[in-house]
Amino acid sequence: MIERWGRSPLACAGLLVLSGAIGAGIVLGVQALTGGAGAADDRRIGAVVREYVLDHPEILPEAMKRLQARETGKAVAAAGDAIFTPYAGAWEGNPDGDVTVSVWMDYACGYCRASLPEIARLVASDPKVRIVYRELPVLSEISRVAARWGLAAAEQGRFKAFHTALYGGGQLSEATIAAAAASAGLDRAKAQAAVAAPRMDAEIDRNLKIAGELGVTGTPSWVVGDQVVSGMVPYAVLKQAVAAARAKK
């Protein structure tokens, strides 16, 4: 239930270093408890650790999950405002909300369209939440065209109207983009000038770069607190992620 476009660099890096990190961590821990060890003891402890991991491979998925969560949290913290500060008017909900849900979408993504009712339910049920929309056009060239128009609509304060109209307009095309712009009441000349401006591609390229750093592999994807959630998820999952982020404040 996710439109994919690449492989997570976080996952790849984690798979390469995880076993070594587990072994090294255990060895260092044993050395700390025993006051240090010589080369012979290091080899003996390493052999014991290796044997334990081979006998208990079930620890690897849990360790991988924890490693990914830690590295993702670091990436979210590093990106900061580029994740949670909206582009112009590309947001809804409480402008002063205590938790921001950053959702990354592609107008050609059917799962993104199917996620809209879940977002609406979250906004309706939680008056303290803010939704920030980030354009992530990864599925086609027409996706990037639509993303530029979405940003232009945000600059005119008409993002939500355009967003809703375009997702409700059927298969993405130049015609459905034009119809959504008209439905949202955009100043067409002003929007066309904005669409052609370099700032639009700069924003989109920045989103693509950050998505890669976060390990995002498709749309929709969500960043809530220090957590990244991938795919179309139900309201209950979004509500739980918001609660977890709120609890950490």
Beta strands, then each sheet from edge to edge (+ up, - down):
strand 1: 3-4
strand 2: 91-93
strand 3: 99-105
strand 4: 129-135
strand 5: 218-219
strand 6: 221-224
strand 7: 227-230
sheet 1: 1+ 5-
sheet 2: 2+ 4- 3- 6+ 7-
end
